[in-house]
């Protein structure tokens, strides 16, 4: 049986506004869940229901962003097919094991890792936006795609905060592609892990469907605007937004884990 929960109209409006903002930010830099999950918990949803409902809403947003990047030819599904497959496998395993894993140590060290991601992006040489060539395919690249997809898909299934940031930083480091192509990869892989994780949450009955759909529509609108902003203004817009969001994510997680 799927879970339902009573929400006041005024609270619903606030959650939808948060969802729109999260969708915009997530389409550019990731980290939208750092807004929506605390908002759902503050509204009174139990943790498992908040996570499942957030996955439903996030799936709408990540789908919109990924389709936008695909239509602009900034994502090649054939080239990244191994990443897509192993991201889905990792997300399913992570979601199934989420209740059996201790996240205490992860929560304490995660802010440090995310801050290092921001520092890397700040000092890393950015590939120009007009260079859209992908690396030559070989055995090493195939294993990179498999391991990256499995690890980040699993993490998104277990926890989720900062997954988009990890996708962007690891993709830039592993494949040396520009920020626009990196955004296309990160948003699409986020959609895969969100969708698979959502399917598991639905089977477990941990989704407030009506609320998730309402927030999902707002996330879609924000994601559409965010993706088009990133494509229009390029790396000069994406880079500072990404670094700002990553630092904010790290500070938020540090406060939550260490306070």
RODO-2510 file (C-alpha; in nm, 4 decimals, decimal comma):
residues 259
     n   res          X          Y          Z
     1     x     0,0000     0,0000     0,0000
     2     x     0,1382     0,3411    -0,0927
     3     x     0,1686     0,5895     0,1937
     4     x    -0,0415     0,9044     0,2120
     5     x    -0,0098     1,1988     0,4480
     6     x    -0,2170     1,5097     0,5208
     7     x    -0,0609     1,8379     0,4028
     8     x    -0,2051     2,1846     0,4619
     9     x    -0,2528     2,3972     0,1433
    10     x    -0,0134     2,6667     0,2708
    11     x     0,2549     2,4046     0,3407
    12     x     0,1992     2,2563    -0,0051
    13     x     0,2602     2,5968    -0,1666
    14     x     0,5849     2,6367     0,0262
    15     x     0,6998     2,2873    -0,0717
    16     x     0,6217     2,3577    -0,4370
    17     x     0,8210     2,6831    -0,4238
    18     x     1,1144     2,4964    -0,2702
    19     x     1,0818     2,2314    -0,5411
    20     x     1,0982     2,4903    -0,8210
    21     x     1,4141     2,6438    -0,6726
    22     x     1,5664     2,2995    -0,6205
    23     x     1,4905     2,2029    -0,9803
    24     x     1,6629     2,5138    -1,1139
    25     x     1,9748     2,4607    -0,9037
    26     x     1,9853     2,0858    -0,9618
    27     x     1,9764     2,1217    -1,3411
    28     x     2,2909     2,3345    -1,3259
    29     x     2,4976     2,2031    -1,0380
    30     x     2,3119     1,9275    -0,8529
    31     x     2,2217     1,9405    -0,4850
    32     x     1,8478     2,0011    -0,5149
    33     x     1,7792     1,7299    -0,2590
    34     x     1,9522     1,9402     0,0056
    35     x     1,6549     2,1763    -0,0241
    36     x     1,3651     1,9375    -0,0772
    37     x     1,4454     1,6669     0,1798
    38     x     1,4773     1,9061     0,4784
    39     x     1,1609     2,0828     0,3591
    40     x     0,9696     1,7523     0,3534
    41     x     1,0987     1,6576     0,6974
    42     x     1,0030     1,9998     0,8323
    43     x     0,6525     1,9493     0,6901
    44     x     0,6224     1,6481     0,9177
    45     x     0,6847     1,3529     0,6876
    46     x     0,8644     1,0539     0,8440
    47     x     1,2204     1,0064     0,7102
    48     x     1,1450     0,7033     0,4904
    49     x     0,8402     0,8758     0,3422
    50     x     1,0369     1,1975     0,2846
    51     x     1,3090     1,0080     0,0974
    52     x     1,0636     0,8183    -0,1220
    53     x     0,8515     1,1255    -0,1982
    54     x     1,1643     1,3240    -0,2813
    55     x     1,2718     1,0542    -0,5277
    56     x     0,9384     1,0850    -0,7075
    57     x     0,9701     1,4633    -0,7369
    58     x     1,3419     1,4487    -0,8240
    59     x     1,2776     1,1994    -1,1037
    60     x     1,0568     1,4558    -1,2802
    61     x     1,3225     1,7251    -1,2511
    62     x     1,6161     1,5113    -1,3584
    63     x     1,4173     1,3753    -1,6541
    64     x     1,3390     1,7276    -1,7753
    65     x     1,7005     1,8398    -1,7445
    66     x     1,8406     1,5261    -1,9082
    67     x     1,6012     1,5509    -2,2040
    68     x     1,6965     1,9170    -2,2496
    69     x     2,0677     1,8351    -2,2635
    70     x     2,0007     1,5403    -2,4966
    71     x     1,8037     1,7563    -2,7407
    72     x     2,0929     2,0022    -2,7494
    73     x     2,3241     1,7103    -2,8383
    74     x     2,5104     1,7405    -2,5081
    75     x     2,4565     1,3771    -2,4112
    76     x     2,5176     1,0627    -2,6179
    77     x     2,3305     0,7647    -2,4635
    78     x     2,5170     0,5113    -2,6782
    79     x     2,8572     0,6392    -2,5678
    80     x     2,7518     0,6373    -2,1992
    81     x     2,5473     0,3153    -2,2093
    82     x     2,7719     0,1336    -1,9596
    83     x     2,7417     0,4224    -1,7160
    84     x     2,3630     0,4149    -1,7521
    85     x     2,3412     0,0410    -1,6845
    86     x     2,5730     0,0329    -1,3834
    87     x     2,4216     0,3459    -1,2332
    88     x     2,0855     0,1707    -1,2345
    89     x     2,2324    -0,1434    -1,0766
    90     x     2,4078     0,0590    -0,8071
    91     x     2,0953     0,2594    -0,7268
    92     x     1,8856    -0,0554    -0,6851
    93     x     2,1417    -0,2149    -0,4539
    94     x     2,1831     0,1025    -0,2503
    95     x     1,8094     0,1536    -0,2005
    96     x     1,7573    -0,2094    -0,0973
    97     x     2,0380    -0,1853     0,1590
    98     x     1,9612     0,1644     0,2893
    99     x     1,8009     0,0385     0,6120
   100     x     2,0851    -0,2015     0,6872
   101     x     2,3817     0,0350     0,6549
   102     x     2,5190     0,2690     0,9184
   103     x     2,5607     0,6202     0,7808
   104     x     2,7140     0,7814     1,0916
   105     x     3,0719     0,7824     0,9629
   106     x     2,9611     0,8774     0,6106
   107     x     2,7743     1,1827     0,7408
   108     x     3,0853     1,3107     0,9211
   109     x     3,3296     1,2699     0,6336
   110     x     3,0983     1,3608     0,3466
   111     x     3,1253     1,7420     0,3948
   112     x     3,5047     1,7208     0,3661
   113     x     3,4836     1,5200     0,0443
   114     x     3,2340     1,7636    -0,1057
   115     x     3,4495     2,0641    -0,0133
   116     x     3,7458     1,8970    -0,1848
   117     x     3,5239     1,8637    -0,4927
   118     x     3,4651     2,2400    -0,4843
   119     x     3,8379     2,3114    -0,4500
   120     x     3,9149     2,0789    -0,7417
   121     x     3,6623     2,2556    -0,9619
   122     x     3,7899     2,5983    -0,8579
   123     x     4,1486     2,5262    -0,9638
   124     x     4,0897     2,2770    -1,2430
   125     x     4,1444     2,3983    -1,5991
   126     x     3,8055     2,4227    -1,7693
   127     x     3,7718     2,2800    -2,1197
   128     x     3,6231     2,5426    -2,3587
   129     x     3,2517     2,5117    -2,4326
   130     x     3,3080     2,4722    -2,8066
   131     x     3,5151     2,1555    -2,7606
   132     x     3,2459     1,8875    -2,7686
   133     x     3,4566     1,5834    -2,8573
   134     x     3,4282     1,2826    -2,6259
   135     x     3,7336     1,0716    -2,5299
   136     x     3,8222     0,7789    -2,7515
   137     x     3,6544     0,4599    -2,6358
   138     x     3,8838     0,1861    -2,5023
   139     x     3,8916    -0,0830    -2,2342
   140     x     4,0084     0,1571    -1,9648
   141     x     3,7238     0,4008    -2,0352
   142     x     3,4712     0,1170    -2,0222
   143     x     3,5888     0,0176    -1,6736
   144     x     3,5848     0,3811    -1,5620
   145     x     3,2235     0,4105    -1,6718
   146     x     3,1241     0,0885    -1,4959
   147     x     3,2936     0,1691    -1,1652
   148     x     3,1800     0,5327    -1,1623
   149     x     2,8197     0,4382    -1,2389
   150     x     2,8074     0,1564    -0,9824
   151     x     2,9631     0,3633    -0,7028
   152     x     2,7619     0,6828    -0,7534
   153     x     2,4397     0,4954    -0,8274
   154     x     2,4855     0,3001    -0,5037
   155     x     2,5557     0,6193    -0,3098
   156     x     2,2455     0,7884    -0,4498
   157     x     2,0374     0,4888    -0,3474
   158     x     2,1789     0,4873     0,0058
   159     x     2,2007     0,8592     0,0815
   160     x     2,1937     1,1046    -0,2084
   161     x     2,3229     1,4458    -0,0876
   162     x     2,5820     1,5789    -0,3287
   163     x     2,5384     1,3036    -0,5896
   164     x     2,5150     1,5568    -0,8718
   165     x     2,8306     1,7293    -0,7497
   166     x     3,0157     1,3984    -0,7371
   167     x     2,9013     1,3152    -1,0888
   168     x     3,0247     1,6484    -1,2229
   169     x     3,3637     1,6449    -1,0507
   170     x     3,4391     1,2786    -1,1238
   171     x     3,3283     1,3133    -1,4863
   172     x     3,5526     1,6163    -1,5417
   173     x     3,8445     1,4345    -1,3770
   174     x     3,8006     1,1008    -1,5561
   175     x     3,7128     1,2156    -1,9078
   176     x     3,8406     1,5748    -1,9381
   177     x     3,5247     1,7064    -2,1049
   178     x     3,3728     2,0532    -2,0797
   179     x     3,1135     2,1653    -1,8258
   180     x     2,8190     2,1487    -2,0658
   181     x     2,8881     1,7843    -2,1530
   182     x     2,9524     1,7167    -1,7853
   183     x     2,6116     1,8625    -1,6950
   184     x     2,4477     1,6368    -1,9531
   185     x     2,6130     1,3282    -1,8043
   186     x     2,5403     1,4234    -1,4433
   187     x     2,1743     1,5076    -1,4978
   188     x     2,1071     1,1932    -1,7006
   189     x     2,2773     0,9627    -1,4517
   190     x     2,0827     1,1350    -1,1741
   191     x     1,7632     1,0538    -1,3609
   192     x     1,8590     0,6863    -1,3873
   193     x     1,9472     0,6504    -1,0181
   194     x     1,6409     0,8517    -0,9124
   195     x     1,4100     0,6421    -1,1295
   196     x     1,5430     0,3056    -1,0145
   197     x     1,5468     0,4128    -0,6501
   198     x     1,1909     0,5440    -0,6875
   199     x     1,0735     0,2070    -0,8199
   200     x     1,2098     0,0365    -0,5082
   201     x     1,0517     0,2961    -0,2772
   202     x     0,7189     0,2456    -0,4537
   203     x     0,7394    -0,1295    -0,3994
   204     x     0,8082    -0,0651    -0,0301
   205     x     0,5139     0,1788    -0,0076
   206     x     0,7316     0,4727     0,1011
   207     x     0,5969     0,7386    -0,1385
   208     x     0,3374     1,0147    -0,0861
   209     x     0,2285     1,0081    -0,4492
   210     x     0,0096     1,3200    -0,4703
   211     x     0,2661     1,5405    -0,2964
   212     x     0,5473     1,3935    -0,5024
   213     x     0,3600     1,4656    -0,8246
   214     x     0,2838     1,8257    -0,7215
   215     x     0,6463     1,8916    -0,6289
   216     x     0,7617     1,7045    -0,9373
   217     x     0,5762     1,9405    -1,1697
   218     x     0,7424     2,2382    -1,0005
   219     x     1,0797     2,0663    -1,0187
   220     x     1,0235     2,0131    -1,3906
   221     x     0,9631     2,3842    -1,4445
   222     x     1,2717     2,4786    -1,2450
   223     x     1,4844     2,2147    -1,4171
   224     x     1,3764     2,3321    -1,7629
   225     x     1,4725     2,6907    -1,6794
   226     x     1,7992     2,5855    -1,5142
   227     x     1,9112     2,3632    -1,8008
   228     x     1,8392     2,6322    -2,0604
   229     x     2,0246     2,8898    -1,8488
   230     x     2,3289     2,6618    -1,8313
   231     x     2,3227     2,5938    -2,2058
   232     x     2,2768     2,9596    -2,2941
   233     x     2,5433     3,1088    -2,0647
   234     x     2,7932     2,8209    -2,0638
   235     x     3,0794     2,7478    -1,8255
   236     x     3,1139     3,1096    -1,7104
   237     x     2,7687     3,0698    -1,5548
   238     x     2,7875     2,7021    -1,4542
   239     x     3,1231     2,7160    -1,2735
   240     x     3,0447     2,9812    -1,0084
   241     x     2,6960     2,8383    -0,9510
   242     x     2,8416     2,4895    -0,9126
   243     x     3,1124     2,5980    -0,6681
   244     x     2,8639     2,8015    -0,4630
   245     x     2,6171     2,5130    -0,4451
   246     x     2,8863     2,2606    -0,3515
   247     x     3,0199     2,4810    -0,0710
   248     x     2,6645     2,5342     0,0558
   249     x     2,6014     2,1578     0,0482
   250     x     2,9219     2,0909     0,2421
   251     x     2,8430     2,3520     0,5075
   252     x     2,4877     2,2248     0,5424
   253     x     2,6033     1,8653     0,5865
   254     x     2,8816     1,9662     0,8251
   255     x     2,6386     2,1568     1,0429
   256     x     2,3972     1,8622     1,0391
   257     x     2,6670     1,6016     1,1215
   258     x     2,8905     1,7898     1,3629
   259     x     2,6655     2,0369     1,5436
***
